[in-house]
Amino acid sequence: MTTATATQDTKTAPHAKRRARNSKRWGSARTYIFAAVIVIWCLLPAYWMVVTAFRDVGFTYDATPFFSHVTLDNFRAAFSTDTGNHLTRALINSLIVGVITTIISLLFGIFTSYALARLNFRAKYLVLGFILAASMFPGVALVTPLFQLFTNLNWIGTYQALIIPYISFALPLTIYILVSFFREMPWELEESARIDGCTKGQAFRKIIMPLAAPGIFTTAILAFISSWNEFLIASQLSNAQTQTVTVAIASFTGSQPHQEPYTAVMAAATIVTIPLVIMVLVFQRQIVAGLTAGAVK
Amino acid sequence: MSTEPQPGLAAKTDQPGSGHDEKKVAHRKEATQGRAASMLIAPTIIVLSIVILYPVVLAVIQSFQKDAGLDPKTGLFVAGGFAGFSNYTHWILQQCTASGVTVPCPPGNLGAQFWSSIGTTFFFAVATVILETALGFGMAVIMARTFRGRGLLRASVLVPWAIPTAVTAKLWFFIFAFEGIANKIFGTSILWTGSANPARAGIIIADVWKTTPFMALLILAGLQIIPGDVYEAAKVDGVTAWQRFVHITLPLVKPALLVAILFRTLDALRMYDLPQIMTGGANNTTTLSILVVQEIRQGKFNSASALSTITFIVIFLVALIFVKFLGINAVETTTVSGKGKAK
């Protein structure tokens, strides 16, 4: 009997094995095909932006799929102020607003997140709920009252007119991401430091802060990106002096009226996007962790 | 002698480890932690109140104010006053006030666009969220597999997410230009932003391109929590791939998935950047946010305040429906991972 099954095994085995191998191979081939489709779908439009940015304006609608008629004129046009565009100033504005918003959000967010992650108190879930609701708040509901308020205060065209509403989304975002980072930290070390004679403040500064630094850094990047990418509030509460990059891109004008200067816009878009994409790719792992931990955009 | 501590005795002798005392200590601990917590949290609550609650209260007050203007009876300039719900009926019932008389809004008036913009907003939200969830799920399943080049896949997925929405809008505006690459590839000559359906399709495609990766990452995080041996066990038992998906993957990923859908829906309901930049709200692409901004641009702040309050209430109601009927506990789900460790 044993020999019978054994022979049967050897009879069927090669077929089954081959079939299994084939289906496995087909399975992984399918994975590669799907993966390739996703990569192409994600990168192709961005690639087209860069190709167009380097293409001579006379060949704006040329469909050549690779770099052709390469020129740097578009970048010169993007930075030129001749047609009323101020990309350089917009970049500086976005940088200033983004950095200050991020710093303020972190300043308040770190302490609140620490309390939410570490301490037990009755209103904890109420506070979390409030902050979550704040992060879902529609920006347009702030624009109407703030537009009037800031007009009366003569604040339109100042940085605070942008930074104050930006905090409304950057601070809840910061708290949500930081809370989940803080929860994952080895807090036993804090206790041991306390036992070894550190004060609570010292333990926080010397033990916790260095451990928390990567999480805080990631949070800072995400808060900065969210403020860099904001458009609705910036388009209503800024003027030519404080215009941010998103507004500058959206209202980019060419030398010919009624003719969209596509190549120059794509050059400006590339300039605005490249630093972000590089930053995101360098800190890819941390950013994905932060994004999914906070589960908020 | 007895291992069971006697409450009365324990309280008198203050014996350490007695149930009563522990409770007291725990209570005191919670009280001190509560005090510390309120010190740490209060600044944030104050800041959020200033940047969110204060403007909202201002908007609500203003939405009940009359526009300043000439009094039709006396011919004198009057500075507003209480308007009742007229700013709200302006939108919901599409009533306009013409020289003191309430009339249905003429077609050109923004008030007449309220219901169509509600329809547009929900159409965009439903269409994009369904597409992004379905495609995002597919992406997440592929990203969860182990194969050479997975790093490249995960990196490229982040590219659309990192690009600002304003740039995305300009980019797709160019792709969908009449002489643009989309028409060339498909051999069509559609004026994409020139009429309702192509314009809507273009906006949805741009939004799906930009946001599906984010959805995929959230779903991927949910997938990775599922232990691999569950699948192994099911495979040994001869469960087919489809059954594994329906009976194992879906139920286990459901909490993360629902939270992702909730966030995306609320985000989609406030859509502004893409339609504003791609079409300027023309051809039935005016969302609620765009309508509010158009009303501000006309200087009608009172009715704009009413509309932004309506927008806020609509989004709040949708969130409420999600939480009530789908049983999503966003607070619990987003915080549950560290619940055990938090103590």
Chai-1 contact restraints between the chains, C-beta under 6 A:
chainA,res_idxA,chainB,res_idxB,connection_type,confidence,min_distance_angstrom,max_distance_angstrom,comment,restraint_id
A,T31,B,R145,contact,1.0,0.0,6.0,A-B,restraint_1
A,T31,B,F147,contact,1.0,0.0,6.0,A-B,restraint_2
A,F34,B,I142,contact,1.0,0.0,6.0,A-B,restraint_3
A,A35,B,I142,contact,1.0,0.0,6.0,A-B,restraint_4
A,A35,B,L153,contact,1.0,0.0,6.0,A-B,restraint_5
A,I38,B,M139,contact,1.0,0.0,6.0,A-B,restraint_6
A,V39,B,L153,contact,1.0,0.0,6.0,A-B,restraint_7
A,V39,B,S156,contact,1.0,0.0,6.0,A-B,restraint_8
A,C42,B,S156,contact,1.0,0.0,6.0,A-B,restraint_9
A,C42,B,V157,contact,1.0,0.0,6.0,A-B,restraint_10
A,C42,B,V159,contact,1.0,0.0,6.0,A-B,restraint_11
A,C42,B,P160,contact,1.0,0.0,6.0,A-B,restraint_12
A,L43,B,S156,contact,1.0,0.0,6.0,A-B,restraint_13
A,P45,B,L171,contact,1.0,0.0,6.0,A-B,restraint_14
A,A46,B,V159,contact,1.0,0.0,6.0,A-B,restraint_15
A,M49,B,L171,contact,1.0,0.0,6.0,A-B,restraint_16
A,Y61,B,E179,contact,1.0,0.0,6.0,A-B,restraint_17
A,A63,B,K184,contact,1.0,0.0,6.0,A-B,restraint_18
A,F108,B,P43,contact,1.0,0.0,6.0,A-B,restraint_19
A,F108,B,T44,contact,1.0,0.0,6.0,A-B,restraint_20
A,F108,B,V47,contact,1.0,0.0,6.0,A-B,restraint_21
A,F111,B,L40,contact,1.0,0.0,6.0,A-B,restraint_22
A,T112,B,L40,contact,1.0,0.0,6.0,A-B,restraint_23
A,T112,B,I41,contact,1.0,0.0,6.0,A-B,restraint_24
A,T112,B,T44,contact,1.0,0.0,6.0,A-B,restraint_25
A,A115,B,A37,contact,1.0,0.0,6.0,A-B,restraint_26
A,A115,B,L40,contact,1.0,0.0,6.0,A-B,restraint_27
A,A115,B,I41,contact,1.0,0.0,6.0,A-B,restraint_28
A,L119,B,Q33,contact,1.0,0.0,6.0,A-B,restraint_29
A,L119,B,A37,contact,1.0,0.0,6.0,A-B,restraint_30
A,N120,B,E30,contact,1.0,0.0,6.0,A-B,restraint_31
A,N120,B,Q33,contact,1.0,0.0,6.0,A-B,restraint_32
A,F121,B,Q33,contact,1.0,0.0,6.0,A-B,restraint_33
A,F121,B,G34,contact,1.0,0.0,6.0,A-B,restraint_34
A,F121,B,A37,contact,1.0,0.0,6.0,A-B,restraint_35
A,Y125,B,V331,contact,1.0,0.0,6.0,A-B,restraint_36
A,V127,B,I41,contact,1.0,0.0,6.0,A-B,restraint_37
A,L128,B,V331,contact,1.0,0.0,6.0,A-B,restraint_38
A,G129,B,V331,contact,1.0,0.0,6.0,A-B,restraint_39
A,L132,B,A330,contact,1.0,0.0,6.0,A-B,restraint_40
A,A134,B,L48,contact,1.0,0.0,6.0,A-B,restraint_41
A,A134,B,I52,contact,1.0,0.0,6.0,A-B,restraint_42
A,M136,B,L266,contact,1.0,0.0,6.0,A-B,restraint_43
A,F137,B,I52,contact,1.0,0.0,6.0,A-B,restraint_44
A,P138,B,R270,contact,1.0,0.0,6.0,A-B,restraint_45
A,P138,B,T311,contact,1.0,0.0,6.0,A-B,restraint_46
A,P138,B,F312,contact,1.0,0.0,6.0,A-B,restraint_47
A,P138,B,I315,contact,1.0,0.0,6.0,A-B,restraint_48
A,V140,B,S289,contact,1.0,0.0,6.0,A-B,restraint_49
A,V140,B,V292,contact,1.0,0.0,6.0,A-B,restraint_50
A,V140,B,S308,contact,1.0,0.0,6.0,A-B,restraint_51
A,V140,B,T311,contact,1.0,0.0,6.0,A-B,restraint_52
A,A141,B,S308,contact,1.0,0.0,6.0,A-B,restraint_53
A,A141,B,F312,contact,1.0,0.0,6.0,A-B,restraint_54
A,L142,B,P55,contact,1.0,0.0,6.0,A-B,restraint_55
A,T144,B,A59,contact,1.0,0.0,6.0,A-B,restraint_56
A,T144,B,I296,contact,1.0,0.0,6.0,A-B,restraint_57
A,T144,B,A304,contact,1.0,0.0,6.0,A-B,restraint_58
A,T144,B,S305,contact,1.0,0.0,6.0,A-B,restraint_59
A,T144,B,S308,contact,1.0,0.0,6.0,A-B,restraint_60
A,P145,B,P55,contact,1.0,0.0,6.0,A-B,restraint_61
A,P145,B,L58,contact,1.0,0.0,6.0,A-B,restraint_62
A,P145,B,A59,contact,1.0,0.0,6.0,A-B,restraint_63
A,L146,B,P55,contact,1.0,0.0,6.0,A-B,restraint_64
A,F147,B,I296,contact,1.0,0.0,6.0,A-B,restraint_65
A,Q148,B,F301,contact,1.0,0.0,6.0,A-B,restraint_66
A,I164,B,V51,contact,1.0,0.0,6.0,A-B,restraint_67
A,I167,B,V51,contact,1.0,0.0,6.0,A-B,restraint_68
A,S168,B,V51,contact,1.0,0.0,6.0,A-B,restraint_69
A,S168,B,I52,contact,1.0,0.0,6.0,A-B,restraint_70
A,R183,B,G338,contact,1.0,0.0,6.0,A-B,restraint_71
A,R183,B,K341,contact,1.0,0.0,6.0,A-B,restraint_72
A,R183,B,A342,contact,1.0,0.0,6.0,A-B,restraint_73
A,N229,B,P164,contact,1.0,0.0,6.0,A-B,restraint_74
A,F231,B,A166,contact,1.0,0.0,6.0,A-B,restraint_75
A,F231,B,D273,contact,1.0,0.0,6.0,A-B,restraint_76
A,L232,B,Y272,contact,1.0,0.0,6.0,A-B,restraint_77
A,T246,B,P164,contact,1.0,0.0,6.0,A-B,restraint_78
A,T246,B,A166,contact,1.0,0.0,6.0,A-B,restraint_79
A,I249,B,A166,contact,1.0,0.0,6.0,A-B,restraint_80
A,I249,B,V167,contact,1.0,0.0,6.0,A-B,restraint_81
A,I249,B,K170,contact,1.0,0.0,6.0,A-B,restraint_82
A,A250,B,A166,contact,1.0,0.0,6.0,A-B,restraint_83
A,A250,B,I277,contact,1.0,0.0,6.0,A-B,restraint_84
A,Y262,B,F174,contact,1.0,0.0,6.0,A-B,restraint_85
A,V265,B,K170,contact,1.0,0.0,6.0,A-B,restraint_86
A,A269,B,V167,contact,1.0,0.0,6.0,A-B,restraint_87
A,A269,B,K170,contact,1.0,0.0,6.0,A-B,restraint_88
A,V272,B,V167,contact,1.0,0.0,6.0,A-B,restraint_89
A,T273,B,I163,contact,1.0,0.0,6.0,A-B,restraint_90
A,T273,B,V167,contact,1.0,0.0,6.0,A-B,restraint_91
A,L276,B,A162,contact,1.0,0.0,6.0,A-B,restraint_92
A,V277,B,V159,contact,1.0,0.0,6.0,A-B,restraint_93
A,V277,B,A162,contact,1.0,0.0,6.0,A-B,restraint_94
A,V280,B,L158,contact,1.0,0.0,6.0,A-B,restraint_95
A,V280,B,A162,contact,1.0,0.0,6.0,A-B,restraint_96
A,L281,B,A155,contact,1.0,0.0,6.0,A-B,restraint_97
A,Q284,B,A155,contact,1.0,0.0,6.0,A-B,restraint_98
A,V288,B,L217,contact,1.0,0.0,6.0,A-B,restraint_99
A,L291,B,L217,contact,1.0,0.0,6.0,A-B,restraint_100
A,T292,B,L217,contact,1.0,0.0,6.0,A-B,restraint_101
A,T292,B,L218,contact,1.0,0.0,6.0,A-B,restraint_102
A,T292,B,A221,contact,1.0,0.0,6.0,A-B,restraint_103
A,A295,B,V259,contact,1.0,0.0,6.0,A-B,restraint_104
A,A295,B,T334,contact,1.0,0.0,6.0,A-B,restraint_105
